[in-house]
Amino acid sequence: MASTLPPFPCLVFAVLEPISLIAGWITAYFDTVGFIANQIPSSSLPKALPSSPGAQVVAMQLGNTYMLLALLGLFILNTTTDVRVVKVYIIALAIADIGHVVPTMWMLGWERSIAVQNWNKMAWGNIGATAFLFVTRVAYLLGLFGKDRAIPKEKIL
C-alpha cells in the first residue's frame, strides 16, 4: 500500500473506512426502504411510514455519494506521495464528519442521541463510527500517531 499515513490511520482510512462506505452503498441501493426506515432507531418512534419514491431516490443518491467517497479515499491515499494532499483530504473529511453527526443528533434529539443502549446499527454508523473517524482524523492531524511515511515513487500505482 502506497499510503503516506502512519500504520493506524492507514488501516482506518485506507481499509476500514472504504469497506464501511461500500457497505453503506450496498444498503442504500439494495435495501433502500430499510435504509430510510432505520435512520432513526425505531424503538424511539412509532412504526416507520412507507418511504416515498422521492425519499428512495435521495437515499440511493446518498449511497452513490458513499461509493464516491470510498473510491476517492482509495485513489487519493494509494496514489499520492504528497502529504499536503493527504492532510487537506483528511481535513475535508473531518469537516464532513461534523456535518454528518450534527444533523443526525439534531433529528434524534439530545435524549435519544445519548441513549446509546437504544441505538440501532444505523445510529452506530451515523454517530458512533463517524465520531470515531473524526477523533482519529484530528489525532492524525495533530501528529499523535507519529510522522507520515516517505514512499518511494516506484511504489505508486
N, C-alpha and C positions, 0 to 999 in steps of 0.2 A: 504494500500500500504506500502510495507516494505522499501521504499527508504530512504536513509540517507540524501537526499538533503533537503535544506530548501524549504518551500512551493512553491515559484515562479519557481525556477529552476526545481523542481519536476514536476510541471504542464507542463512546457515547454518540458523537456527532456524525461519524462516518460509517457506523454499523447499526447501532440500536435505533437511532432516530430515523434513518431511511426505512428500516423494517417497520417501525411504528407508523410512519406516514403511508407506506404501502398498505398496511392493514387498514388504516382509515379510508384509503381509496377503495379498497375491496368492499368494506362495509357500506360506504356511501353509495357505491354503484350497484351492489348486488343484494343489499338489504336496506334499500332507501327508506322504506316506511319505518322499519325498526330503528334505523339511524336517526331519523327525525324524532320518533317517539321517545327514544332513550336519552335525548339531550338533557332532560330534567329527570332525576330519579322518580320513578312512578309512585313510590311509597309516600311521596310528599304531595302528590297531586291526584285529582280524580282521573279516572280512566282516560287515556290519551284519545283525542279525536282523530278520525282518519285524516291523513295529510292530503292537501290539495295537490294537483299536478304542478302548480307553481312552486310549492314548497319542495316537491320532489326534484324539480329542475334545479333549484337553488342548492339542495343537498348534493346532487350529482356534480354541480359546478364546484362546490366546496371540495368534494372528493377529487376532482380534477386538479384543484389547487394543491391538495396533499401530494398527488403524484408529481406535480411540477416541483414542489419543494424537495421531495425525495431525490429527483433527478438533479436539480441544481446542487444539492448538498453533495451527492456522489461525484458529480462532474467537477465542482469547484475544489472540494477537499482532496480529490485524487489527481488533479491535473496542474495545480499551481504550486510554484515554489515561492511565490511572493507572499510573505507573512502578512503584509498590509492588506492584501485581498482577503485572506482568511479572516483577519480581525474585523474588517468592515462588514464582511458577511455575517460573522458571529454577532456583531453589534446590531445589525438589521434584524436578525432572528430574536435577539433579546428584546428589542422594542416590540416586535410582533408577538412575543410571548405575553407581554403585558396586555396587548390588545386582544389576546385570546382569553386570558384568565379573567380580566375585569368584567367583560360583558357576561361571561358565564356566571360569575359570582353575583353580579347585579341581578340577573334574572332569577337566580336561585334564592336570593335574599340572604342576609347575614346568617340567620339561624341554620338554614339548610346548607349554607356554604361551609360552616364549621362542624356540622354533624357528619363527620367522615364515616361513621359507622353505618350511615344510611346511603352512602354514595353507591352508584352502580358503576359498571365498567366505563361508561362514557364520562361520568363525573371524575373518575380517577384519571382518565386520559386528559380531559379538558382542564382540570385543575392540578391534580397531583403530579402527573408526568410533566406537564408544561412548567409547573413551578420548579420541579427538579431540573429540567433543562435550563430554565432561566438562571437558577443558582449556579449550575455548572458553567454556564456561559460567563457569568460575572466572575466566578472564581478563576476561570481560564484567562479572562481579560486582565484580571489583577495579578496574574503570574503565579497563582497559588499551586499550579501543577508543574511548575518548572518552566524552563525555556523551550521555545519552539525548536524543532529539529531541522537541521540543514539537510536537504535532499539533493543528491547529485542529479543533474539534468537528465542523464541517461535513464533514470528510473521513472521518468514522467511518461504517461501514455503517449 
